[in-house]
């Protein structure tokens, strides 16, 4: 059973910002979009490339390599070339720290 792990202070992910880190063996990307925090895989399901440098807009992240776009809430692939979703993770804030359950 997985547990929540401290990821970073809330201040490290300002509005419309993002931060990636490894939790155990999983790369996680935390995004602050439209006033809400999301935790998703930092790896694109199409080309296994990091999403950190991708453009974030309208609660979605775009892969900087091939332009695949993913919904931050559901992980759903929103356009080609991606056809598979990316994992999403439960997230919470405790004592001004972001915690993620992987």
FIPA-473699 format. One record per atom (N, C-alpha, C): residue in one letter; atom name; residue number from 0; x, y, z. Coordinates in nm, 3 decimals, padded with zeros to 5 digits. Example, Ala and Ser with C-alpha at 12.3 -4.5 7.8 and 13.67 -1.06 7.14 Angstrom:
<recs>
+---------+-------+-----+---------+---------+---------+
| residuo | atomo | num |       u |       v |       w |
+---------+-------+-----+---------+---------+---------+
|       a |     N |   0 |  01.319 | -00.569 |  00.780 |
|       a |    CA |   0 |  01.230 | -00.450 |  00.780 |
|       a |     C |   0 |  01.320 | -00.330 |  00.780 |
|       s |     N |   1 |  01.285 | -00.225 |  00.708 |
|       s |    CA |   1 |  01.367 | -00.106 |  00.714 |
|       s |     C |   1 |  01.290 |  00.003 |  00.787 |
+---------+-------+-----+---------+---------+---------+
</recs>
This chain:
<recs>
+---------+-------+-----+---------+---------+---------+
| residuo | atomo | num |       u |       v |       w |
+---------+-------+-----+---------+---------+---------+
|       x |     N |   0 |  00.084 | -00.118 |  00.000 |
|       x |    CA |   0 |  00.000 |  00.000 |  00.000 |
|       x |     C |   0 |  00.089 |  00.124 |  00.000 |
|       x |     N |   1 |  00.065 |  00.214 | -00.092 |
|       x |    CA |   1 |  00.147 |  00.335 | -00.100 |
|       x |     C |   1 |  00.098 |  00.439 |  00.000 |
|       x |     N |   2 |  00.189 |  00.526 |  00.037 |
|       x |    CA |   2 |  00.159 |  00.632 |  00.131 |
|       x |     C |   2 |  00.196 |  00.764 |  00.068 |
|       x |     N |   3 |  00.148 |  00.872 |  00.128 |
|       x |    CA |   3 |  00.186 |  01.005 |  00.080 |
|       x |     C |   3 |  00.332 |  01.031 |  00.113 |
|       x |     N |   4 |  00.403 |  01.094 |  00.020 |
|       x |    CA |   4 |  00.542 |  01.131 |  00.036 |
|       x |     C |   4 |  00.556 |  01.280 |  00.017 |
|       x |     N |   5 |  00.634 |  01.345 |  00.104 |
|       x |    CA |   5 |  00.658 |  01.489 |  00.086 |
|       x |     C |   5 |  00.729 |  01.511 | -00.046 |
|       x |     N |   6 |  00.678 |  01.607 | -00.121 |
|       x |    CA |   6 |  00.731 |  01.635 | -00.255 |
|       x |     C |   6 |  00.814 |  01.764 | -00.253 |
|       x |     N |   7 |  00.752 |  01.874 | -00.209 |
|       x |    CA |   7 |  00.821 |  02.003 | -00.201 |
|       x |     C |   7 |  00.731 |  02.102 | -00.127 |
|       x |     N |   8 |  00.788 |  02.215 | -00.083 |
|       x |    CA |   8 |  00.703 |  02.319 | -00.026 |
|       x |     C |   8 |  00.608 |  02.375 | -00.132 |
|       x |     N |   9 |  00.489 |  02.415 | -00.090 |
|       x |    CA |   9 |  00.390 |  02.472 | -00.182 |
|       x |     C |   9 |  00.449 |  02.589 | -00.259 |
|       x |     N |  10 |  00.531 |  02.670 | -00.194 |
|       x |    CA |  10 |  00.591 |  02.789 | -00.258 |
|       x |     C |  10 |  00.679 |  02.753 | -00.378 |
|       x |     N |  11 |  00.725 |  02.629 | -00.387 |
|       x |    CA |  11 |  00.810 |  02.587 | -00.499 |
|       x |     C |  11 |  00.733 |  02.565 | -00.628 |
|       x |     N |  12 |  00.599 |  02.565 | -00.620 |
|       x |    CA |  12 |  00.515 |  02.546 | -00.740 |
|       x |     C |  12 |  00.415 |  02.662 | -00.745 |
|       x |     N |  13 |  00.461 |  02.779 | -00.791 |
|       x |    CA |  13 |  00.374 |  02.897 | -00.794 |
|       x |     C |  13 |  00.263 |  02.881 | -00.899 |
|       x |     N |  14 |  00.165 |  02.972 | -00.899 |
|       x |    CA |  14 |  00.059 |  02.965 | -01.000 |
|       x |     C |  14 |  00.116 |  02.954 | -01.142 |
|       x |     N |  15 |  00.063 |  02.858 | -01.216 |
|       x |    CA |  15 |  00.104 |  02.826 | -01.354 |
|       x |     C |  15 |  00.247 |  02.773 | -01.361 |
|       x |     N |  16 |  00.298 |  02.726 | -01.248 |
|       x |    CA |  16 |  00.432 |  02.667 | -01.242 |
|       x |     C |  16 |  00.425 |  02.516 | -01.233 |
|       x |     N |  17 |  00.541 |  02.452 | -01.243 |
|       x |    CA |  17 |  00.548 |  02.306 | -01.233 |
|       x |     C |  17 |  00.685 |  02.266 | -01.180 |
|       x |     N |  18 |  00.691 |  02.146 | -01.123 |
|       x |    CA |  18 |  00.815 |  02.095 | -01.066 |
|       x |     C |  18 |  00.812 |  01.943 | -01.078 |
|       x |     N |  19 |  00.926 |  01.885 | -01.115 |
|       x |    CA |  19 |  00.937 |  01.740 | -01.126 |
|       x |     C |  19 |  01.037 |  01.688 | -01.024 |
|       x |     N |  20 |  01.010 |  01.568 | -00.974 |
|       x |    CA |  20 |  01.101 |  01.501 | -00.882 |
|       x |     C |  20 |  01.070 |  01.351 | -00.886 |
|       x |     N |  21 |  01.166 |  01.274 | -00.842 |
|       x |    CA |  21 |  01.149 |  01.129 | -00.839 |
|       x |     C |  21 |  01.103 |  01.088 | -00.700 |
|       x |     N |  22 |  00.997 |  01.009 | -00.695 |
|       x |    CA |  22 |  00.949 |  00.950 | -00.570 |
|       x |     C |  22 |  00.968 |  00.799 | -00.587 |
|       x |     N |  23 |  01.055 |  00.744 | -00.504 |
|       x |    CA |  23 |  01.097 |  00.604 | -00.520 |
|       x |     C |  23 |  01.153 |  00.590 | -00.662 |
|       x |     N |  24 |  01.092 |  00.512 | -00.748 |
|       x |    CA |  24 |  01.143 |  00.498 | -00.885 |
|       x |     C |  24 |  01.050 |  00.563 | -00.987 |
|       x |     N |  25 |  00.963 |  00.652 | -00.943 |
|       x |    CA |  25 |  00.864 |  00.712 | -01.030 |
|       x |     C |  25 |  00.887 |  00.862 | -01.046 |
|       x |     N |  26 |  00.896 |  00.909 | -01.172 |
|       x |    CA |  26 |  00.909 |  01.053 | -01.197 |
|       x |     C |  26 |  00.771 |  01.115 | -01.192 |
|       x |     N |  27 |  00.756 |  01.213 | -01.103 |
|       x |    CA |  27 |  00.627 |  01.281 | -01.081 |
|       x |     C |  27 |  00.642 |  01.427 | -01.119 |
|       x |     N |  28 |  00.539 |  01.480 | -01.183 |
|       x |    CA |  28 |  00.532 |  01.621 | -01.219 |
|       x |     C |  28 |  00.414 |  01.683 | -01.146 |
|       x |     N |  29 |  00.443 |  01.784 | -01.063 |
|       x |    CA |  29 |  00.336 |  01.857 | -00.994 |
|       x |     C |  29 |  00.317 |  01.988 | -01.067 |
|       x |     N |  30 |  00.192 |  02.017 | -01.102 |
|       x |    CA |  30 |  00.157 |  02.138 | -01.177 |
|       x |     C |  30 |  00.055 |  02.219 | -01.099 |
|       x |     N |  31 |  00.069 |  02.351 | -01.107 |
|       x |    CA |  31 | -00.027 |  02.442 | -01.045 |
|       x |     C |  31 | -00.097 |  02.514 | -01.161 |
|       x |     N |  32 | -00.216 |  02.469 | -01.193 |
|       x |    CA |  32 | -00.289 |  02.524 | -01.307 |
|       x |     C |  32 | -00.425 |  02.575 | -01.262 |
|       x |     N |  33 | -00.452 |  02.700 | -01.292 |
|       x |    CA |  33 | -00.580 |  02.763 | -01.259 |
|       x |     C |  33 | -00.614 |  02.749 | -01.111 |
|       x |     N |  34 | -00.510 |  02.764 | -01.026 |
|       x |    CA |  34 | -00.530 |  02.763 | -00.882 |
|       x |     C |  34 | -00.545 |  02.625 | -00.819 |
|       x |     N |  35 | -00.520 |  02.521 | -00.895 |
|       x |    CA |  35 | -00.532 |  02.385 | -00.842 |
|       x |     C |  35 | -00.403 |  02.308 | -00.868 |
|       x |     N |  36 | -00.367 |  02.223 | -00.772 |
|       x |    CA |  36 | -00.247 |  02.139 | -00.785 |
|       x |     C |  36 | -00.284 |  02.003 | -00.844 |
|       x |     N |  37 | -00.200 |  01.955 | -00.936 |
|       x |    CA |  37 | -00.217 |  01.825 | -00.998 |
|       x |     C |  37 | -00.085 |  01.750 | -00.991 |
|       x |     N |  38 | -00.092 |  01.619 | -00.979 |
|       x |    CA |  38 |  00.028 |  01.535 | -00.985 |
|       x |     C |  38 |  00.007 |  01.429 | -01.093 |
|       x |     N |  39 |  00.100 |  01.427 | -01.189 |
|       x |    CA |  39 |  00.093 |  01.333 | -01.301 |
|       x |     C |  39 |  00.232 |  01.275 | -01.324 |
|       x |     N |  40 |  00.239 |  01.177 | -01.410 |
|       x |    CA |  40 |  00.369 |  01.125 | -01.450 |
|       x |     C |  40 |  00.445 |  01.232 | -01.527 |
|       x |     N |  41 |  00.574 |  01.241 | -01.504 |
|       x |    CA |  41 |  00.657 |  01.335 | -01.580 |
|       x |     C |  41 |  00.701 |  01.275 | -01.713 |
|       x |     N |  42 |  00.653 |  01.157 | -01.746 |
|       x |    CA |  42 |  00.697 |  01.087 | -01.867 |
|       x |     C |  42 |  00.581 |  01.076 | -01.967 |
|       x |     N |  43 |  00.604 |  01.124 | -02.088 |
|       x |    CA |  43 |  00.504 |  01.116 | -02.195 |
|       x |     C |  43 |  00.478 |  00.970 | -02.231 |
|       x |     N |  44 |  00.351 |  00.935 | -02.248 |
|       x |    CA |  44 |  00.316 |  00.796 | -02.282 |
|       x |     C |  44 |  00.349 |  00.761 | -02.426 |
|       x |     N |  45 |  00.373 |  00.860 | -02.509 |
|       x |    CA |  45 |  00.403 |  00.835 | -02.650 |
|       x |     C |  45 |  00.552 |  00.808 | -02.672 |
|       x |     N |  46 |  00.637 |  00.896 | -02.622 |
|       x |    CA |  46 |  00.779 |  00.886 | -02.655 |
|       x |     C |  46 |  00.870 |  00.872 | -02.532 |
|       x |     N |  47 |  00.810 |  00.845 | -02.417 |
|       x |    CA |  47 |  00.885 |  00.832 | -02.291 |
|       x |     C |  47 |  00.987 |  00.944 | -02.270 |
|       x |     N |  48 |  00.945 |  01.066 | -02.297 |
|       x |    CA |  48 |  01.027 |  01.184 | -02.275 |
|       x |     C |  48 |  00.969 |  01.266 | -02.161 |
|       x |     N |  49 |  01.052 |  01.343 | -02.089 |
|       x |    CA |  49 |  01.002 |  01.425 | -01.978 |
|       x |     C |  49 |  00.904 |  01.533 | -02.025 |
|       x |     N |  50 |  00.802 |  01.556 | -01.944 |
|       x |    CA |  50 |  00.702 |  01.659 | -01.973 |
|       x |     C |  50 |  00.734 |  01.792 | -01.907 |
|       x |     N |  51 |  00.830 |  01.796 | -01.817 |
|       x |    CA |  51 |  00.859 |  01.916 | -01.738 |
|       x |     C |  51 |  00.872 |  02.043 | -01.822 |
|       x |     N |  52 |  00.938 |  02.038 | -01.934 |
|       x |    CA |  52 |  00.960 |  02.158 | -02.015 |
|       x |     C |  52 |  00.845 |  02.186 | -02.112 |
|       x |     N |  53 |  00.739 |  02.106 | -02.102 |
|       x |    CA |  53 |  00.624 |  02.126 | -02.189 |
|       x |     C |  53 |  00.540 |  02.246 | -02.148 |
|       x |     N |  54 |  00.462 |  02.294 | -02.241 |
|       x |    CA |  54 |  00.373 |  02.408 | -02.218 |
|       x |     C |  54 |  00.250 |  02.361 | -02.140 |
|       x |     N |  55 |  00.216 |  02.437 | -02.037 |
|       x |    CA |  55 |  00.098 |  02.407 | -01.958 |
|       x |     C |  55 | -00.007 |  02.514 | -01.987 |
|       x |     N |  56 | -00.127 |  02.468 | -02.023 |
|       x |    CA |  56 | -00.234 |  02.563 | -02.058 |
|       x |     C |  56 | -00.368 |  02.495 | -02.043 |
|       x |     N |  57 | -00.465 |  02.566 | -01.985 |
|       x |    CA |  57 | -00.601 |  02.515 | -01.971 |
|       x |     C |  57 | -00.607 |  02.376 | -01.908 |
|       x |     N |  58 | -00.533 |  02.359 | -01.798 |
|       x |    CA |  58 | -00.531 |  02.233 | -01.722 |
|       x |     C |  58 | -00.483 |  02.114 | -01.807 |
|       x |     N |  59 | -00.389 |  02.142 | -01.897 |
|       x |    CA |  59 | -00.328 |  02.037 | -01.979 |
|       x |     C |  59 | -00.179 |  02.065 | -01.991 |
|       x |     N |  60 | -00.101 |  01.960 | -02.015 |
|       x |    CA |  60 |  00.043 |  01.972 | -02.037 |
|       x |     C |  60 |  00.074 |  01.914 | -02.175 |
|       x |     N |  61 |  00.159 |  01.984 | -02.249 |
|       x |    CA |  61 |  00.196 |  01.941 | -02.384 |
|       x |     C |  61 |  00.340 |  01.891 | -02.384 |
|       x |     N |  62 |  00.363 |  01.773 | -02.440 |
|       x |    CA |  62 |  00.497 |  01.719 | -02.449 |
|       x |     C |  62 |  00.581 |  01.808 | -02.540 |
|       x |     N |  63 |  00.700 |  01.849 | -02.493 |
|       x |    CA |  63 |  00.782 |  01.938 | -02.574 |
|       x |     C |  63 |  00.847 |  01.869 | -02.694 |
|       x |     N |  64 |  00.841 |  01.738 | -02.702 |
|       x |    CA |  64 |  00.908 |  01.665 | -02.811 |
|       x |     C |  64 |  00.818 |  01.650 | -02.933 |
|       x |     N |  65 |  00.699 |  01.594 | -02.917 |
|       x |    CA |  65 |  00.611 |  01.569 | -03.031 |
|       x |     C |  65 |  00.475 |  01.637 | -03.022 |
|       x |     N |  66 |  00.450 |  01.714 | -02.915 |
|       x |    CA |  66 |  00.326 |  01.790 | -02.906 |
|       x |     C |  66 |  00.206 |  01.715 | -02.852 |
|       x |     N |  67 |  00.225 |  01.595 | -02.800 |
|       x |    CA |  67 |  00.113 |  01.523 | -02.739 |
|       x |     C |  67 |  00.066 |  01.601 | -02.617 |
|       x |     N |  68 | -00.065 |  01.610 | -02.600 |
|       x |    CA |  68 | -00.121 |  01.689 | -02.490 |
|       x |     C |  68 | -00.199 |  01.596 | -02.397 |
|       x |     N |  69 | -00.188 |  01.623 | -02.265 |
|       x |    CA |  69 | -00.252 |  01.540 | -02.164 |
|       x |     C |  69 | -00.331 |  01.625 | -02.065 |
|       x |     N |  70 | -00.449 |  01.577 | -02.027 |
|       x |    CA |  70 | -00.532 |  01.641 | -01.926 |
|       x |     C |  70 | -00.466 |  01.619 | -01.790 |
|       x |     N |  71 | -00.445 |  01.728 | -01.714 |
|       x |    CA |  71 | -00.377 |  01.717 | -01.585 |
|       x |     C |  71 | -00.463 |  01.649 | -01.479 |
|       x |     N |  72 | -00.594 |  01.655 | -01.492 |
|       x |    CA |  72 | -00.682 |  01.594 | -01.392 |
|       x |     C |  72 | -00.698 |  01.445 | -01.413 |
|       x |     N |  73 | -00.713 |  01.403 | -01.538 |
|       x |    CA |  73 | -00.742 |  01.263 | -01.568 |
|       x |     C |  73 | -00.625 |  01.187 | -01.629 |
|       x |     N |  74 | -00.526 |  01.259 | -01.684 |
|       x |    CA |  74 | -00.414 |  01.195 | -01.754 |
|       x |     C |  74 | -00.448 |  01.159 | -01.898 |
|       x |     N |  75 | -00.571 |  01.181 | -01.940 |
|       x |    CA |  75 | -00.617 |  01.144 | -02.074 |
|       x |     C |  75 | -00.531 |  01.209 | -02.182 |
|       x |     N |  76 | -00.496 |  01.130 | -02.284 |
|       x |    CA |  76 | -00.428 |  01.183 | -02.402 |
|       x |     C |  76 | -00.530 |  01.261 | -02.483 |
|       x |     N |  77 | -00.501 |  01.387 | -02.511 |
|       x |    CA |  77 | -00.597 |  01.474 | -02.578 |
|       x |     C |  77 | -00.575 |  01.486 | -02.728 |
|       x |     N |  78 | -00.461 |  01.443 | -02.776 |
|       x |    CA |  78 | -00.436 |  01.448 | -02.921 |
|       x |     C |  78 | -00.323 |  01.351 | -02.958 |
|       x |     N |  79 | -00.314 |  01.324 | -03.087 |
|       x |    CA |  79 | -00.206 |  01.240 | -03.139 |
|       x |     C |  79 | -00.075 |  01.319 | -03.134 |
|       x |     N |  80 |  00.038 |  01.258 | -03.123 |
|       x |    CA |  80 |  00.060 |  01.115 | -03.145 |
|       x |     C |  80 |  00.033 |  01.028 | -03.023 |
|       x |     N |  81 |  00.000 |  01.084 | -02.907 |
|       x |    CA |  81 | -00.027 |  01.001 | -02.789 |
|       x |     C |  81 | -00.166 |  00.939 | -02.800 |
|       x |     N |  82 | -00.175 |  00.813 | -02.764 |
|       x |    CA |  82 | -00.304 |  00.744 | -02.761 |
|       x |     C |  82 | -00.332 |  00.687 | -02.622 |
|       x |     N |  83 | -00.231 |  00.680 | -02.537 |
|       x |    CA |  83 | -00.247 |  00.625 | -02.403 |
|       x |     C |  83 | -00.238 |  00.739 | -02.300 |
|       x |     N |  84 | -00.314 |  00.728 | -02.191 |
|       x |    CA |  84 | -00.306 |  00.830 | -02.087 |
|       x |     C |  84 | -00.175 |  00.820 | -02.009 |
|       x |     N |  85 | -00.147 |  00.923 | -01.932 |
|       x |    CA |  85 | -00.036 |  00.919 | -01.837 |
|       x |     C |  85 | -00.094 |  00.898 | -01.697 |
|       x |     N |  86 | -00.020 |  00.835 | -01.607 |
|       x |    CA |  86 | -00.070 |  00.815 | -01.472 |
|       x |     C |  86 | -00.091 |  00.948 | -01.399 |
|       x |     N |  87 | -00.193 |  00.951 | -01.316 |
|       x |    CA |  87 | -00.217 |  01.065 | -01.227 |
|       x |     C |  87 | -00.204 |  01.014 | -01.084 |
|       x |     N |  88 | -00.172 |  01.104 | -00.993 |
|       x |    CA |  88 | -00.148 |  01.065 | -00.855 |
|       x |     C |  88 | -00.227 |  01.153 | -00.760 |
|       x |     N |  89 | -00.266 |  01.094 | -00.648 |
|       x |    CA |  89 | -00.337 |  01.169 | -00.545 |
|       x |     C |  89 | -00.239 |  01.269 | -00.484 |
|       x |     N |  90 | -00.289 |  01.387 | -00.455 |
|       x |    CA |  90 | -00.204 |  01.496 | -00.405 |
|       x |     C |  90 | -00.277 |  01.566 | -00.290 |
|       x |     N |  91 | -00.200 |  01.615 | -00.195 |
|       x |    CA |  91 | -00.259 |  01.691 | -00.085 |
|       x |     C |  91 | -00.155 |  01.790 | -00.033 |
|       x |     N |  92 | -00.202 |  01.888 |  00.045 |
|       x |    CA |  92 | -00.113 |  01.985 |  00.107 |
|       x |     C |  92 | -00.126 |  01.970 |  00.258 |
|       x |     N |  93 | -00.012 |  01.952 |  00.324 |
|       x |    CA |  93 | -00.006 |  01.938 |  00.469 |
|       x |     C |  93 |  00.104 |  02.029 |  00.521 |
|       x |     N |  94 |  00.068 |  02.123 |  00.608 |
|       x |    CA |  94 |  00.166 |  02.215 |  00.668 |
|       x |     C |  94 |  00.251 |  02.285 |  00.562 |
|       x |     N |  95 |  00.187 |  02.336 |  00.457 |
|       x |    CA |  95 |  00.254 |  02.407 |  00.347 |
|       x |     C |  95 |  00.351 |  02.320 |  00.267 |
|       x |     N |  96 |  00.335 |  02.188 |  00.274 |
|       x |    CA |  96 |  00.412 |  02.095 |  00.192 |
|       x |     C |  96 |  00.317 |  02.021 |  00.099 |
|       x |     N |  97 |  00.359 |  02.004 | -00.025 |
|       x |    CA |  97 |  00.285 |  01.921 | -00.120 |
|       x |     C |  97 |  00.327 |  01.777 | -00.095 |
|       x |     N |  98 |  00.228 |  01.689 | -00.082 |
|       x |    CA |  98 |  00.253 |  01.547 | -00.066 |
|       x |     C |  98 |  00.183 |  01.472 | -00.177 |
|       x |     N |  99 |  00.249 |  01.367 | -00.227 |
|       x |    CA |  99 |  00.196 |  01.290 | -00.340 |
|       x |     C |  99 |  00.195 |  01.142 | -00.302 |
|       x |     N | 100 |  00.089 |  01.074 | -00.343 |
|       x |    CA | 100 |  00.075 |  00.930 | -00.321 |
|       x |     C | 100 |  00.099 |  00.860 | -00.454 |
|       x |     N | 101 |  00.208 |  00.787 | -00.463 |
|       x |    CA | 101 |  00.245 |  00.718 | -00.588 |
|       x |     C | 101 |  00.213 |  00.571 | -00.575 |
+---------+-------+-----+---------+---------+---------+
</recs>
